[in-house]
Amino acid sequence: MTITVEIPEDVEASLSLEAQACGLPLSEFLGAYLTEASEDIRACQEAEARLEAPMNPISGSDLRKHLGLPS
């Protein structure tokens, strides 16, 4: 897929330098960058959802038992 995005020249220059340092063409570097950012966003959304619906509390002794640790 091809997407055109306008970014400031200084940001483009910085990203180009990072791509060169990784030994990747800018387009490949940006694809990986955007994929990772998307995964990070999904992970944050999942964490927020878990905070909104917390699990039932568990006692320390039950947790140790669950983990197979001595009481």
Rosetta blueprint (number, residue, H / E / L):
1 M L
2 T L
3 I L
4 T L
5 V L
6 E L
7 I L
8 P L
9 E H
10 D H
11 V H
12 E H
13 A H
14 S H
15 L H
16 S H
17 L H
18 E H
19 A H
20 Q H
21 A H
22 C H
23 G L
24 L L
25 P L
26 L H
27 S H
28 E H
29 F H
30 L H
31 G H
32 A H
33 Y H
34 L H
35 T H
36 E H
37 A H
38 S H
39 E H
40 D H
41 I H
42 R H
43 A H
44 C H
45 Q H
46 E H
47 A H
48 E H
49 A H
50 R H
51 L H
52 E H
53 A L
54 P L
55 M L
56 N L
57 P L
58 I L
59 S L
60 G H
61 S H
62 D H
63 L H
64 R H
65 K H
66 H H
67 L H
68 G L
69 L L
70 P L
71 S L
